[in-house]
Amino acid sequence: MTDIIMQAYQVLDEVKEDPKYIEIKYLDQKMLELYAKEIEVFQDAKVKYDQVMSEGGSYHPDFKETIQKFSESKTALYSQTEVKRYFEVEKEFQDELNAFLFEMTQAVSSHIQTPNKLGIVKKGGSCHVR
């Protein structure tokens, strides 16, 4: 079992050397430096949005104003070049990881469930050991 754990750490080290992983880390730092204000405004708007949704949703008196501020803050943040690139690379990297996990689980058993292309694991079924 120790050998398997050591091999898992080696795979993890290889993942951390992947250019996409490195770019994600770089973009994350860059976004924190460049868009600190936009991130803070977005997070505040998200907190307010979550509060309004839990307190009555569309029937809440502040619903329209809150939705508008949340939408504007999200657009201001997500329209930035680095943020767009971050999500593109993150999606590509997640797809690669899902493909790797699928290959690993198929090598063990075809009954082990893995996320599909949308990242969803279907309910039901189990690993059938025979």
C-alpha contacts under 8 A as a table, 3 or more apart, distances in Angstrom:
res1	aa1	res2	aa2	distance
1	M	4	I	5.21
1	M	5	I	6.43
2	T	5	I	5.09
2	T	6	M	6.19
3	D	6	M	5.09
3	D	7	Q	6.16
4	I	7	Q	5.07
4	I	8	A	6.15
5	I	8	A	4.99
5	I	9	Y	6.38
6	M	9	Y	5.11
6	M	10	Q	6.35
7	Q	10	Q	4.92
7	Q	11	V	6.24
8	A	11	V	5.07
8	A	12	L	6.17
9	Y	12	L	4.90
9	Y	13	D	6.16
10	Q	13	D	5.06
10	Q	14	E	6.33
11	V	14	E	5.02
11	V	15	V	6.20
12	L	15	V	4.96
12	L	16	K	6.25
13	D	16	K	5.11
13	D	17	E	6.49
14	E	17	E	5.10
14	E	18	D	6.53
15	V	18	D	5.20
15	V	21	Y	7.15
16	K	21	Y	6.05
16	K	22	I	6.99
17	E	21	Y	7.00
17	E	22	I	6.77
18	D	21	Y	5.30
18	D	22	I	6.35
19	P	22	I	5.05
19	P	23	E	6.07
20	K	23	E	5.01
20	K	24	I	6.12
20	K	89	V	6.28
20	K	90	E	7.67
20	K	93	F	6.26
21	Y	24	I	5.08
21	Y	25	K	6.33
21	Y	93	F	7.13
22	I	25	K	5.20
22	I	26	Y	6.18
23	E	26	Y	4.96
23	E	27	L	6.00
23	E	86	Y	7.97
23	E	89	V	7.65
24	I	27	L	5.18
24	I	28	D	6.03
24	I	86	Y	5.98
24	I	89	V	6.70
24	I	90	E	6.59
25	K	28	D	5.11
25	K	29	Q	6.43
26	Y	29	Q	5.34
26	Y	30	K	6.18
27	L	30	K	4.87
27	L	31	M	5.96
27	L	82	E	6.33
27	L	83	V	7.59
27	L	85	R	7.96
27	L	86	Y	6.01
28	D	31	M	5.28
28	D	32	L	6.38
28	D	86	Y	7.32
29	Q	32	L	5.18
29	Q	33	E	6.36
30	K	33	E	5.14
30	K	34	L	6.02
30	K	82	E	7.62
31	M	34	L	5.15
31	M	35	Y	5.40
31	M	36	A	7.27
31	M	82	E	6.63
31	M	83	V	6.85
32	L	35	Y	5.69
32	L	36	A	5.25
32	L	39	I	7.80
33	E	36	A	6.03
35	Y	38	E	5.18
35	Y	39	I	6.03
35	Y	77	L	7.48
36	A	39	I	5.16
36	A	40	E	6.18
37	K	40	E	5.13
37	K	41	V	6.19
38	E	41	V	5.12
38	E	42	F	6.04
38	E	73	S	7.00
38	E	76	A	7.00
38	E	77	L	5.73
39	I	42	F	5.07
39	I	43	Q	6.07
39	I	77	L	6.74
40	E	43	Q	5.11
40	E	44	D	6.13
41	V	44	D	5.20
41	V	45	A	6.13
41	V	73	S	6.37
42	F	45	A	5.07
42	F	46	K	6.07
42	F	70	F	6.73
42	F	73	S	4.99
42	F	74	K	5.95
42	F	77	L	7.35
43	Q	46	K	4.97
43	Q	47	V	6.23
44	D	47	V	5.18
44	D	48	K	6.33
45	A	48	K	5.10
45	A	49	Y	6.00
45	A	66	T	7.22
45	A	69	K	6.45
45	A	70	F	4.97
45	A	73	S	7.12
46	K	49	Y	4.89
46	K	50	D	6.05
46	K	70	F	6.25
47	V	50	D	5.19
47	V	51	Q	6.18
48	K	51	Q	5.05
48	K	52	V	6.17
48	K	66	T	6.84
49	Y	52	V	5.17
49	Y	53	M	6.10
49	Y	63	F	7.96
49	Y	66	T	5.91
49	Y	67	I	6.69
49	Y	70	F	6.81
50	D	53	M	5.11
50	D	54	S	6.15
51	Q	54	S	5.22
51	Q	55	E	6.16
52	V	55	E	5.09
52	V	56	G	6.36
52	V	57	G	5.75
52	V	60	H	6.35
52	V	62	D	7.13
52	V	63	F	6.39
52	V	66	T	7.62
53	M	56	G	5.69
53	M	57	G	3.92
53	M	58	S	7.31
53	M	60	H	7.78
53	M	63	F	7.90
54	S	57	G	6.32
55	E	60	H	6.75
56	G	59	Y	5.33
56	G	60	H	4.97
57	G	60	H	5.55
57	G	63	F	6.69
58	S	63	F	5.64
58	S	64	K	7.73
59	Y	63	F	7.01
60	H	63	F	5.21
61	P	64	K	7.73
62	D	65	E	5.55
62	D	66	T	5.89
63	F	66	T	5.20
63	F	67	I	6.03
64	K	67	I	5.26
64	K	68	Q	6.20
65	E	68	Q	5.16
65	E	69	K	6.25
66	T	69	K	5.22
66	T	70	F	6.02
67	I	70	F	5.09
67	I	71	S	5.98
68	Q	71	S	5.15
68	Q	72	E	6.12
69	K	72	E	5.13
69	K	73	S	6.05
70	F	73	S	5.25
70	F	74	K	6.06
71	S	74	K	5.15
71	S	75	T	6.10
72	E	75	T	5.13
72	E	76	A	6.10
73	S	76	A	5.09
73	S	77	L	6.25
74	K	77	L	5.25
74	K	78	Y	5.80
75	T	78	Y	5.23
75	T	79	S	5.70
76	A	79	S	5.72
76	A	80	Q	7.18
77	L	80	Q	5.88
77	L	83	V	7.25
78	Y	83	V	5.72
78	Y	84	K	6.32
79	S	83	V	7.04
79	S	84	K	6.61
80	Q	83	V	5.34
80	Q	84	K	6.27
81	T	84	K	5.24
81	T	85	R	6.19
82	E	85	R	5.08
82	E	86	Y	5.97
83	V	86	Y	4.96
83	V	87	F	6.41
84	K	87	F	5.43
84	K	88	E	6.32
85	R	88	E	5.01
85	R	89	V	6.12
86	Y	89	V	5.37
86	Y	90	E	5.96
87	F	90	E	4.93
87	F	91	K	6.06
88	E	91	K	5.30
88	E	92	E	6.38
89	V	92	E	5.08
89	V	93	F	6.03
90	E	93	F	5.09
90	E	94	Q	6.02
91	K	94	Q	5.07
91	K	95	D	6.16
92	E	95	D	5.17
92	E	96	E	6.36
93	F	96	E	5.09
93	F	97	L	6.25
94	Q	97	L	5.04
94	Q	98	N	6.10
95	D	98	N	5.09
95	D	99	A	6.19
95	D	117	K	6.99
96	E	99	A	5.11
96	E	100	F	6.22
97	L	100	F	5.01
97	L	101	L	6.14
98	N	101	L	5.05
98	N	102	F	6.08
98	N	114	T	7.75
98	N	115	P	6.70
98	N	116	N	7.72
98	N	117	K	7.69
98	N	119	G	7.74
99	A	102	F	5.05
99	A	103	E	6.29
100	F	103	E	5.19
100	F	104	M	6.24
101	L	104	M	5.02
101	L	105	T	6.09
101	L	114	T	7.17
102	F	105	T	5.26
102	F	106	Q	6.03
102	F	114	T	5.99
102	F	115	P	7.87
103	E	106	Q	5.17
103	E	107	A	6.24
104	M	107	A	5.22
104	M	108	V	6.69
105	T	108	V	5.13
105	T	109	S	5.98
105	T	110	S	6.99
105	T	112	I	6.11
105	T	113	Q	7.81
105	T	114	T	7.49
106	Q	109	S	5.03
106	Q	110	S	4.88
106	Q	111	H	7.87
106	Q	112	I	7.31
107	A	110	S	7.53
108	V	112	I	8.00
109	S	112	I	5.84
109	S	127	C	7.51
110	S	113	Q	7.93
111	H	125	G	7.79
111	H	126	S	6.47
111	H	127	C	4.98
111	H	128	H	6.43
112	I	126	S	6.59
112	I	127	C	5.25
113	Q	121	V	6.58
113	Q	122	K	7.35
113	Q	126	S	7.45
113	Q	127	C	7.93
114	T	120	I	8.00
114	T	121	V	5.80
115	P	118	L	7.22
115	P	119	G	4.65
115	P	120	I	4.79
115	P	121	V	4.47
115	P	122	K	7.61
116	N	119	G	5.14
116	N	120	I	5.45
116	N	121	V	6.42
117	K	120	I	7.45
